[in-house]
């Protein structure tokens, strides 16, 4: 059932005086969320190993699901019968749905791209699935997500301009079609900026996508094989040039240092599977760096993962116990470390919001980076 769209979608509250970092609030039909915001990824209608209650108690205000995967299974008709995606997965807050553009990249051996759309061979049961920009927009409207993404082509990393330029053109044509098809008034639609590692192509994509007047804009096609220096250059150049009055979304950022760098470049929204993927292998974020609790040196280490962390895991369990769980293949181990990692990134964004509001973000970022050991294990 549709609910009334908020009269204001995004409010920019404060801009950091020394960087492009900014803090704001986004209003949706299922509640507000503050920016900068990290969105835990629930690709198939669940954030792996975590319940909606876990997410709420960790402070998550918005989560992400994937339209392609939900279309494949259980199917949009079942989700509709359940009352929409929020009801189906038991999450009452805002949801952003990714369109499946990343699957055009990640499932390349199962698909064929034409100007009309993408023909997938389902990774699940092998059946053919043909998705167009219009179809993907309709799917997301039926799901009832608060923010929908246009269907785009996410190209692999390349130093060859031609395939990146071709991808830019196709993404822009698809964005036009998605914008024309979108009907749901209580759902925001975001455009996606492509262009690879070429600043001029990124600016061309940005300018042409802005002309279509989306509710927000995403920077896609990063973290797909380029070097950290290359992604940082694009982020630092293009991020500040994206419309200031709309939310700016960096797709695929999910480590503490990536998030802080992106915030400093003016980005507002982030998502990544990293916190739960790392959690399933026993790798935990801390303010000092990464801790791999499976390692033998933690056998008699009875301190928490991170002494400064207020998550349920750190308040109740030791590194020694977590190592024991992983060594015994107990499912609680991945659950507890995933919970910690998600909480850690959410808390980092909450601290970042406060620091921006106080005008102290630059010092906060510098201090965090100086303490964070990239090789800490």
C-alpha positions as CSV (number, residue, x, y, z in Angstrom):
1,X,0.0,0.0,0.0
2,X,1.3,3.4,-0.9
3,X,1.9,6.0,1.8
4,X,2.3,9.7,1.2
5,X,5.7,10.9,0.1
6,X,7.5,13.4,2.4
7,X,7.4,16.9,1.1
8,X,11.1,17.2,1.7
9,X,13.5,14.4,0.8
10,X,16.9,15.6,1.8
11,X,18.0,18.4,4.2
12,X,21.7,19.4,4.4
13,X,22.3,20.3,8.0
14,X,26.0,21.3,8.2
15,X,29.1,21.4,6.0
16,X,32.6,20.8,7.5
17,X,34.7,24.0,7.1
18,X,37.9,22.2,6.1
19,X,36.7,19.4,3.9
20,X,33.7,18.6,1.7
21,X,32.2,16.4,4.5
22,X,28.5,17.1,5.3
23,X,25.8,16.0,7.6
24,X,22.2,15.8,6.8
25,X,18.9,13.9,7.1
26,X,16.8,12.0,4.5
27,X,13.1,11.8,4.9
28,X,11.3,8.7,3.5
29,X,7.8,7.2,3.9
30,X,9.3,4.7,6.3
31,X,11.1,7.1,8.5
32,X,14.1,9.4,8.5
33,X,17.8,8.5,8.4
34,X,20.8,10.6,9.1
35,X,23.8,11.1,6.9
36,X,26.6,10.1,6.6
37,X,24.9,6.7,6.6
38,X,26.3,3.2,6.1
39,X,23.6,0.7,4.8
40,X,24.1,-2.9,5.9
41,X,23.5,-5.1,2.8
42,X,20.6,-7.6,2.9
43,X,20.9,-8.7,-0.7
44,X,18.3,-11.5,-0.5
45,X,16.0,-9.8,2.1
46,X,18.3,-10.5,5.0
47,X,21.6,-9.2,6.3
48,X,23.6,-12.4,6.6
49,X,23.7,-13.8,10.2
50,X,21.8,-10.8,11.7
51,X,18.1,-10.3,12.6
52,X,16.2,-7.0,12.1
53,X,16.3,-6.7,15.8
54,X,20.1,-6.9,15.8
55,X,20.3,-4.2,13.2
56,X,17.9,-1.9,15.1
57,X,19.8,-2.4,18.3
58,X,23.0,-1.6,16.4
59,X,21.6,1.7,15.3
60,X,20.9,0.9,11.6
61,X,18.5,3.4,10.1
62,X,18.4,2.1,6.5
63,X,19.3,-1.2,4.9
64,X,19.9,-2.3,1.3
65,X,18.3,-5.2,-0.7
66,X,18.8,-6.3,-4.3
67,X,16.0,-6.3,-6.8
68,X,17.6,-8.8,-9.2
69,X,18.1,-11.4,-6.5
70,X,14.6,-11.0,-5.0
71,X,13.1,-11.2,-8.5
72,X,14.9,-14.6,-9.0
73,X,13.7,-15.9,-5.7
74,X,11.3,-15.9,-4.0
75,X,9.7,-13.9,-6.8
76,X,8.0,-10.5,-6.7
77,X,4.5,-12.0,-6.5
78,X,5.3,-13.7,-3.2
79,X,6.7,-10.5,-1.7
80,X,3.6,-8.6,-2.9
81,X,1.3,-11.2,-1.3
82,X,3.3,-10.6,2.0
83,X,2.5,-6.9,1.8
84,X,5.7,-5.7,0.3
85,X,9.4,-6.0,1.1
86,X,9.3,-4.2,4.5
87,X,6.6,-6.6,5.7
88,X,8.2,-9.7,4.1
89,X,11.5,-9.2,5.8
90,X,10.3,-7.7,9.0
91,X,12.1,-4.4,8.7
92,X,10.0,-1.3,9.3
93,X,12.6,1.3,8.5
94,X,13.8,2.7,5.1
95,X,15.1,0.3,2.4
96,X,17.2,1.1,-0.7
97,X,17.0,-1.5,-3.4
98,X,19.9,-1.9,-5.8
99,X,18.7,-2.5,-9.4
100,X,20.9,-5.4,-10.4
101,X,23.4,-3.3,-12.2
102,X,26.2,-4.8,-10.2
103,X,25.1,-8.3,-11.2
104,X,25.6,-7.2,-14.8
105,X,29.3,-7.0,-13.7
106,X,29.5,-9.8,-11.2
107,X,27.5,-12.4,-13.2
108,X,29.1,-11.6,-16.5
109,X,29.4,-15.2,-17.5
110,X,25.6,-15.6,-17.2
111,X,24.4,-12.6,-19.2
112,X,24.3,-10.9,-22.6
113,X,23.9,-7.1,-22.9
114,X,22.0,-5.4,-25.6
115,X,20.7,-1.8,-25.9
116,X,17.3,-3.0,-25.0
117,X,18.4,-4.8,-21.7
118,X,20.2,-7.7,-20.3
119,X,19.5,-11.4,-20.8
120,X,20.5,-13.4,-17.7
121,X,20.8,-17.1,-17.3
122,X,19.7,-17.4,-13.7
123,X,22.5,-18.4,-11.4
124,X,19.9,-20.3,-9.4
125,X,18.0,-22.5,-11.8
126,X,19.3,-21.7,-15.3
127,X,16.1,-20.1,-16.6
128,X,16.4,-17.1,-18.9
129,X,15.6,-13.7,-17.4
130,X,15.4,-10.6,-19.5
131,X,15.6,-7.3,-17.6
132,X,15.1,-3.9,-19.1
133,X,15.3,-0.5,-17.3
134,X,11.5,-0.3,-17.3
135,X,11.2,-3.8,-15.9
136,X,13.7,-3.2,-13.1
137,X,12.0,0.1,-12.2
138,X,8.6,-1.7,-12.1
139,X,10.1,-4.5,-9.9
140,X,11.4,-2.0,-7.4
141,X,8.0,-0.2,-7.3
142,X,6.3,-3.4,-6.6
143,X,8.8,-4.2,-3.8
144,X,7.9,-0.9,-2.2
145,X,11.5,0.2,-1.4
146,X,12.0,3.8,-0.3
147,X,14.9,4.4,-2.7
148,X,15.2,2.7,-6.0
149,X,18.2,2.7,-8.3
150,X,18.2,2.9,-12.1
151,X,19.3,-0.1,-14.0
152,X,22.9,0.5,-15.2
153,X,25.8,-1.2,-16.7
154,X,28.6,-1.5,-14.2
155,X,31.7,-2.1,-16.4
156,X,34.8,-3.9,-15.2
157,X,38.0,-1.9,-14.7
158,X,39.7,-0.9,-17.9
159,X,42.3,1.6,-19.1
160,X,40.7,1.5,-22.5
161,X,38.4,4.5,-23.0
162,X,36.1,2.9,-25.6
163,X,34.3,0.2,-23.5
164,X,34.0,2.7,-20.6
165,X,32.5,5.4,-23.0
166,X,30.2,2.8,-24.5
167,X,29.0,1.8,-21.0
168,X,28.5,5.4,-20.1
169,X,26.2,5.9,-23.1
170,X,24.2,2.8,-22.4
171,X,23.8,3.7,-18.7
172,X,22.6,7.1,-19.7
173,X,20.0,5.8,-22.2
174,X,18.8,3.3,-19.6
175,X,18.6,6.1,-17.0
176,X,16.3,8.1,-19.4
177,X,14.0,5.1,-19.8
178,X,13.9,4.4,-16.0
179,X,13.1,8.0,-15.2
180,X,10.3,8.0,-17.8
181,X,8.8,4.8,-16.4
182,X,9.0,5.6,-12.7
183,X,5.5,6.3,-11.2
184,X,5.6,5.7,-7.5
185,X,5.4,9.0,-5.6
186,X,6.5,7.7,-2.3
187,X,9.7,6.2,-3.7
188,X,12.8,8.2,-4.6
189,X,14.8,7.2,-7.7
190,X,18.6,7.7,-8.0
191,X,20.7,8.1,-11.1
192,X,24.1,6.4,-11.4
193,X,27.3,8.1,-12.6
194,X,29.7,5.9,-14.6
195,X,32.9,6.7,-16.5
196,X,35.6,4.4,-15.0
197,X,38.9,6.1,-14.0
198,X,38.5,8.9,-16.6
199,X,37.6,12.2,-14.9
200,X,36.3,13.7,-18.2
201,X,34.0,10.8,-18.8
202,X,32.8,10.9,-15.2
203,X,32.0,14.6,-15.6
204,X,30.2,13.9,-18.8
205,X,28.1,11.2,-17.1
206,X,27.4,13.4,-14.2
207,X,26.2,16.4,-16.3
208,X,24.0,14.3,-18.5
209,X,22.5,12.4,-15.5
210,X,21.8,15.6,-13.6
211,X,19.7,16.8,-16.6
212,X,17.3,13.9,-15.8
213,X,16.6,15.4,-12.3
214,X,16.8,12.4,-10.0
215,X,16.1,12.5,-6.3
216,X,19.7,11.5,-5.6
217,X,22.9,10.5,-7.4
218,X,25.2,7.6,-7.0
219,X,28.8,7.1,-8.0
220,X,29.1,3.6,-9.4
221,X,31.8,1.6,-11.1
222,X,34.4,2.0,-8.4
223,X,36.0,-0.8,-6.3
224,X,35.8,-3.1,-9.4
225,X,39.6,-3.6,-9.9
226,X,41.1,-0.2,-10.0
227,X,43.9,0.8,-7.6
228,X,43.1,2.7,-4.4
229,X,44.9,5.7,-5.9
230,X,42.7,5.7,-9.0
231,X,39.5,5.4,-7.0
232,X,40.6,8.1,-4.6
233,X,41.4,10.5,-7.5
234,X,37.9,10.0,-9.0
235,X,36.2,10.3,-5.7
236,X,38.1,13.5,-4.7
237,X,37.4,15.1,-8.1
238,X,33.8,14.0,-8.8
239,X,32.3,13.8,-5.3
240,X,32.3,17.5,-4.6
241,X,30.8,18.3,-8.0
242,X,27.7,16.2,-7.5
243,X,24.5,18.2,-6.7
244,X,24.8,19.6,-3.2
245,X,21.0,19.6,-2.6
246,X,20.6,15.9,-3.3
247,X,22.0,12.8,-1.5
248,X,25.3,11.5,-2.8
249,X,25.8,7.7,-2.7
250,X,29.1,5.9,-3.2
251,X,28.4,2.4,-4.1
252,X,30.5,-0.4,-2.7
253,X,32.6,1.4,0.0
254,X,32.8,-0.7,3.2
255,X,36.0,-0.4,5.1
256,X,36.6,2.3,7.8
257,X,39.3,4.2,5.8
258,X,37.3,4.1,2.6
259,X,34.3,5.5,4.4
260,X,36.2,8.4,6.0
261,X,37.9,9.3,2.7
262,X,34.5,9.2,1.0
263,X,32.9,11.4,3.6
264,X,35.7,13.9,3.3
265,X,34.9,14.0,-0.5
266,X,31.3,15.0,0.2
267,X,29.6,11.6,-0.1
268,X,26.6,10.7,2.1
269,X,25.5,7.1,1.6
270,X,27.5,3.9,1.5
271,X,27.0,0.1,1.3
272,X,29.1,-3.0,1.2
273,X,29.0,-6.7,2.1
274,X,32.5,-6.3,3.7
275,X,31.4,-6.2,7.4
276,X,29.4,-9.5,7.2
277,X,31.7,-11.2,4.7
278,X,34.7,-10.4,7.0
279,X,32.6,-11.5,10.0
280,X,32.0,-14.9,8.5
281,X,35.8,-15.5,8.4
282,X,36.5,-14.1,11.9
283,X,38.0,-10.8,10.7
284,X,36.9,-7.9,12.9
285,X,37.3,-4.1,12.5
286,X,38.8,-2.2,15.5
287,X,39.9,1.3,16.0
288,X,43.5,0.0,15.7
289,X,43.1,-2.1,12.6
290,X,41.8,-5.6,11.7
291,X,41.8,-8.4,14.2
292,X,41.5,-12.0,12.9
293,X,40.1,-13.8,16.0
294,X,40.9,-17.2,14.5
295,X,44.6,-16.6,14.9
296,X,46.4,-18.7,17.5
297,X,47.7,-15.7,19.4
298,X,44.2,-15.0,20.7
299,X,43.9,-18.4,22.3
300,X,44.3,-16.9,25.8
301,X,43.3,-13.3,25.0
302,X,40.3,-12.5,27.2
303,X,39.8,-9.0,26.2
304,X,37.0,-8.0,23.8
305,X,37.6,-7.5,20.1
306,X,37.8,-3.7,20.7
307,X,37.9,-2.3,24.3
308,X,36.2,1.0,23.1
309,X,33.3,-0.7,21.4
310,X,29.8,-0.8,22.9
311,X,28.4,-3.6,20.7
312,X,26.8,-6.7,22.3
313,X,29.7,-8.8,21.2
314,X,32.4,-6.7,22.8
315,X,30.3,-6.2,26.0
316,X,30.0,-9.9,26.6
317,X,32.6,-12.0,24.8
318,X,36.4,-12.3,24.6
319,X,38.7,-12.9,21.6
320,X,39.5,-16.3,23.2
321,X,35.9,-17.3,23.2
322,X,35.3,-16.2,19.6
323,X,38.4,-18.1,18.5
324,X,37.0,-21.2,20.2
325,X,33.6,-20.8,18.3
326,X,35.3,-20.5,15.0
327,X,37.6,-23.5,15.6
328,X,34.6,-25.6,16.6
329,X,32.6,-24.4,13.5
330,X,29.9,-23.0,15.8
331,X,27.6,-20.7,13.9
332,X,27.5,-18.2,16.8
333,X,31.1,-17.2,15.9
334,X,30.3,-15.6,12.5
335,X,27.1,-14.1,13.9
336,X,28.9,-12.3,16.8
337,X,31.8,-11.0,14.6
338,X,29.4,-9.9,11.9
339,X,27.3,-8.1,14.5
340,X,30.4,-6.3,15.8
341,X,31.5,-5.3,12.3
342,X,28.2,-3.8,11.4
343,X,27.9,-2.0,14.7
344,X,31.5,-0.7,14.3
345,X,30.8,0.9,10.9
346,X,27.4,2.3,12.0
347,X,29.1,3.8,15.1
348,X,31.8,5.2,13.0
349,X,29.2,7.0,10.9
350,X,27.4,8.3,14.0
351,X,30.7,9.7,15.3
352,X,31.4,11.2,12.0
353,X,28.1,12.9,11.9
354,X,28.7,14.4,15.4
355,X,32.3,15.5,14.4
356,X,31.0,17.3,11.3
357,X,28.3,19.0,13.3
358,X,31.0,20.2,15.8
359,X,33.4,21.3,13.1
360,X,36.1,18.9,14.2
361,X,35.8,16.2,11.4
362,X,39.3,16.9,10.0
363,X,41.0,16.3,13.3
364,X,38.9,13.2,14.0
365,X,39.7,11.7,10.6
366,X,43.4,12.4,11.0
367,X,43.5,10.9,14.4
368,X,41.6,7.7,13.3
369,X,43.8,7.2,10.3
370,X,47.0,7.6,12.4
371,X,45.9,4.9,14.9
372,X,44.5,2.5,12.3
373,X,47.2,-0.1,11.4
374,X,46.5,-1.5,7.9
375,X,48.5,-4.6,8.8
376,X,47.1,-5.2,12.3
377,X,46.2,-8.8,12.8
